């Protein structure tokens, strides 16, 4: 049998190699390999990885076997893979440098407390590791430019120590849970706690308020999912239930403020106001303080019930004039 004219003779069983001449099937060009090698060198400098490890990662990302050569058609994907890794490594390297600079500055003076207060108030966080790279840069820049207020040491009695890191972390975890349950900003929740605690700028929350704040946070979280919260429900969810005096005071407050009974369904704003009142009353009592309405006058003690009566009917104009006349007559008789 004669071979077909124009076709080269080939041994039986051997097919022509057609892929070698297809576009993209050639090995990497010198320029392509140079581009990839430069990116690999940059990545090694940023991550301390080995060259073989980086090339193996490229092949794995492209779905190639470890011994498979890179072809020119693989170049775009390989370049994109390396560029992404170099960008991520550059960001991580910059973040490590920022943290290193911050760590050095935190050891000076009261910088650590100043930064702790700042990130808690501005970002709702308690640790640098919880901040984004941009937030870390902001903190470093402001600290370097003396734009973060350096708190002065606070003079406290020995019994009024600030919160321990573990206590602060517990509060932050409770804030995170409440924010997830209500959709509120953690920053705003912290701001409410600081206002409730009455701390001044640059001053830490005293440890004696840790338990009332935890009660406040846990009660808010539990009540946020309750369909019909009332004073009675609030009493049941408090970790430390209201005692007799507290219950009377809170009941009177709800009655005077919203004409609410223990069975009245409260709005979320009213629930938070009630919990605020519980916190304030308990922290005042723990501090040895008392409210003005608890003080009994030392003169004309029998007038106190009359004054209470005036308060009770002051919202009813029809009786207000009559009560005033009665009070005037009584004062005239006494004098």
SULPEGI-V437009 format. One record per residue. N is the residue number from 1. RES is the residue in one small letter. OMEGA is omega as a letter, one per 20 degrees, with the letter a starting at -180 (none if undefined). BURIAL is b if it has 16 or more other C-alpha atoms within 10 Angstrom, else e. D_CENTER is the distance of its C-alpha to the mean C-alpha in Angstrom with 1 decimal. Layout:
# SULPEGI-V437009
n={N,N}
res={RES,RES}
omega={OMEGA,OMEGA}
burial={BURIAL,BURIAL}
d_center={D_CENTER,D_CENTER}
This chain:
# SULPEGI-V437009
n={1,2,3,4,5,6,7,8,9,10,11,12,13,14,15,16,17,18,19,20,21,22,23,24,25,26,27,28,29,30,31,32,33,34,35,36,37,38,39,40,41,42,43,44,45,46,47,48,49,50,51,52,53,54,55,56,57,58,59,60,61,62,63,64,65,66,67,68,69,70,71,72,73,74,75,76,77,78,79,80,81,82,83,84,85,86,87,88,89,90,91,92,93,94,95,96,97,98,99,100,101,102,103,104,105,106,107,108,109,110,111,112,113,114,115,116,117,118,119,120,121,122,123,124,125,126,127,128,129,130,131,132,133,134,135,136,137,138,139,140,141,142,143,144,145,146,147,148,149,150,151,152,153,154,155,156,157,158,159,160,161,162,163,164,165,166,167,168,169,170,171,172,173,174,175,176,177,178,179,180,181,182,183,184,185,186,187,188,189,190,191,192,193,194,195,196,197,198,199,200,201,202,203,204,205,206,207,208,209,210,211,212,213,214,215,216,217,218,219,220,221,222,223,224,225,226,227,228,229,230,231,232,233,234,235,236,237,238,239,240,241,242,243,244,245,246,247,248,249,250,251,252,253,254,255,256,257,258,259,260,261,262,263,264,265,266,267,268,269,270,271,272,273,274,275,276,277,278,279,280,281,282,283,284,285,286,287,288,289,290,291,292,293,294,295,296,297,298,299,300,301,302,303,304,305,306,307,308,309,310,311,312,313,314,315,316,317,318,319,320,321,322,323,324,325,326,327,328,329,330,331,332,333,334,335}
res={x,x,x,x,x,x,x,x,x,x,x,x,x,x,x,x,x,x,x,x,x,x,x,x,x,x,x,x,x,x,x,x,x,x,x,x,x,x,x,x,x,x,x,x,x,x,x,x,x,x,x,x,x,x,x,x,x,x,x,x,x,x,x,x,x,x,x,x,x,x,x,x,x,x,x,x,x,x,x,x,x,x,x,x,x,x,x,x,x,x,x,x,x,x,x,x,x,x,x,x,x,x,x,x,x,x,x,x,x,x,x,x,x,x,x,x,x,x,x,x,x,x,x,x,x,x,x,x,x,x,x,x,x,x,x,x,x,x,x,x,x,x,x,x,x,x,x,x,x,x,x,x,x,x,x,x,x,x,x,x,x,x,x,x,x,x,x,x,x,x,x,x,x,x,x,x,x,x,x,x,x,x,x,x,x,x,x,x,x,x,x,x,x,x,x,x,x,x,x,x,x,x,x,x,x,x,x,x,x,x,x,x,x,x,x,x,x,x,x,x,x,x,x,x,x,x,x,x,x,x,x,x,x,x,x,x,x,x,x,x,x,x,x,x,x,x,x,x,x,x,x,x,x,x,x,x,x,x,x,x,x,x,x,x,x,x,x,x,x,x,x,x,x,x,x,x,x,x,x,x,x,x,x,x,x,x,x,x,x,x,x,x,x,x,x,x,x,x,x,x,x,x,x,x,x,x,x,x,x,x,x,x,x,x,x,x,x,x,x,x,x,x,x,x,x,x,x,x,x,x,x,x,x,x,x}
omega={a,r,r,a,r,a,a,r,r,a,r,r,r,r,r,r,a,a,a,a,r,r,r,a,r,r,r,r,r,a,r,a,r,r,a,a,r,r,r,r,r,a,r,a,a,a,a,r,r,a,a,a,r,r,r,r,r,a,r,a,a,r,r,r,a,a,a,r,r,r,a,r,r,a,a,a,r,r,r,r,a,r,r,r,r,r,r,a,r,r,r,r,r,r,r,r,r,r,r,r,r,a,r,a,a,a,a,r,r,a,a,r,r,r,r,r,a,a,r,a,a,a,a,a,a,a,r,a,a,a,r,r,a,r,r,r,r,r,a,a,a,r,r,a,r,r,r,a,r,a,r,r,a,r,a,r,a,a,a,r,r,r,r,r,r,r,r,r,r,r,a,r,r,r,r,r,r,r,r,a,a,a,r,r,r,r,a,r,r,r,r,r,r,r,r,a,r,a,r,r,a,a,a,r,r,a,a,r,a,a,r,r,r,r,r,a,a,r,r,a,a,a,a,r,a,a,a,a,r,r,r,r,r,r,a,a,r,r,r,a,r,r,a,a,r,a,r,a,a,r,r,r,a,r,a,a,a,a,a,r,r,a,a,r,a,r,r,r,r,r,a,r,r,r,r,a,r,a,a,a,a,r,r,a,r,r,a,r,r,a,a,a,r,a,r,r,a,r,r,a,a,a,a,r,a,r,r,r,r,r,a,a,a,r,a,a,a,a,a,a,a,a,r,r,a,r,r,a,a,r,r,r,a,a,none}
burial={e,e,e,e,e,e,e,e,e,e,e,e,e,e,e,e,e,e,e,e,e,e,e,e,e,e,b,b,e,e,e,b,b,e,e,b,b,e,b,b,b,b,b,b,e,b,e,e,e,e,e,e,e,b,b,e,b,b,b,e,e,e,e,e,e,e,e,e,e,b,e,b,e,b,b,e,e,b,b,e,b,b,b,e,b,b,e,e,b,b,e,e,e,e,b,e,e,b,b,e,e,b,e,e,b,b,e,e,e,e,b,b,b,b,b,b,b,b,b,b,b,e,b,b,b,b,e,b,e,e,b,e,b,e,e,b,b,e,b,b,e,e,b,e,e,e,e,b,b,b,b,e,e,e,e,e,e,e,e,e,e,b,b,e,e,e,e,b,e,e,b,b,e,b,b,b,b,b,b,e,e,e,e,e,b,b,b,b,b,b,b,e,b,b,e,b,b,e,e,e,e,b,b,b,b,b,e,b,b,b,b,b,b,b,b,b,b,b,b,b,b,e,b,b,e,e,e,e,b,b,b,e,e,b,b,e,e,b,e,e,e,b,e,e,e,e,b,e,b,b,b,e,e,b,e,e,e,e,e,b,b,b,e,b,b,b,e,e,e,b,b,b,e,b,b,b,b,b,b,b,b,b,b,e,e,e,e,e,e,e,e,e,e,e,e,e,e,e,e,e,e,e,e,e,e,b,e,e,e,b,e,e,e,e,e,e,e,e,e,b,e,e,b,e,e,e,e,e,e,e,e,e,e,e,e}
d_center={85.8,85.2,81.7,80.5,81.5,78.7,76.5,76.3,77.5,74.8,75.1,74.8,71.3,69.5,67.4,66.8,63.5,62.0,58.2,58.9,59.9,57.1,54.7,51.5,53.2,54.3,52.5,50.0,51.7,51.8,49.4,46.9,47.0,46.6,43.4,41.8,42.9,41.4,38.0,38.4,39.2,36.1,33.9,35.7,35.1,31.4,30.9,33.9,35.0,38.7,40.7,41.9,38.4,37.3,40.4,40.0,36.4,38.0,40.7,38.2,36.2,39.5,40.7,43.6,45.3,44.9,48.5,48.6,49.2,47.0,49.0,48.8,47.2,44.3,43.6,41.2,38.9,39.1,38.4,35.3,34.0,34.6,33.1,29.8,29.7,30.7,27.9,25.2,26.9,27.1,23.4,22.6,25.3,24.0,20.5,22.3,24.4,21.5,19.9,23.5,24.0,20.8,21.8,25.2,24.0,21.6,24.7,26.4,26.4,23.3,21.2,18.9,17.9,17.8,15.4,13.2,13.2,12.8,9.8,8.0,9.6,9.6,6.6,3.9,5.1,8.2,10.5,12.3,12.7,9.2,10.1,12.4,16.1,16.2,13.3,15.2,18.4,17.2,16.4,19.7,21.7,20.6,21.3,24.6,25.6,24.8,22.4,19.8,21.2,22.4,22.2,25.5,26.0,25.8,28.8,27.9,30.3,30.3,28.8,25.8,23.8,20.1,17.6,18.2,15.7,16.1,15.4,12.3,11.1,12.3,10.5,7.0,8.5,9.8,6.9,5.7,9.5,10.0,7.9,9.9,12.9,13.0,11.6,9.9,7.2,4.2,5.9,9.1,8.6,8.2,11.1,13.1,12.9,14.1,16.8,17.9,18.2,20.3,19.2,20.5,19.2,19.1,19.3,17.2,16.8,20.0,20.2,22.4,19.6,17.6,19.6,19.6,15.9,15.6,18.4,16.7,13.5,15.8,18.4,16.2,15.0,18.7,20.2,18.1,20.3,23.5,26.0,27.9,26.2,28.7,29.2,30.8,27.9,25.5,27.9,27.8,24.1,23.5,23.3,25.8,28.0,29.5,32.8,35.8,35.2,31.5,32.4,35.3,33.2,30.4,33.1,35.0,31.9,31.2,35.0,35.3,32.2,32.5,35.7,33.7,35.3,33.7,34.4,33.0,30.2,27.2,24.9,21.1,21.3,24.1,22.2,19.3,22.0,23.9,21.0,20.5,24.2,24.1,21.6,23.6,26.9,25.9,24.5,27.6,29.9,28.4,29.0,32.6,32.1,33.6,33.7,36.6,37.8,38.4,41.1,44.6,47.2,50.1,52.6,54.0,51.9,53.5,52.0,48.4,49.0,50.5,47.5,45.3,47.6,47.4,43.6,43.9,46.4,45.1,43.6,47.0,49.3,52.4,52.3,50.8,54.2,56.0,53.6,54.0,57.7,57.6,55.5,57.9,60.9,59.4,58.7,62.3,63.8,61.9,63.0}
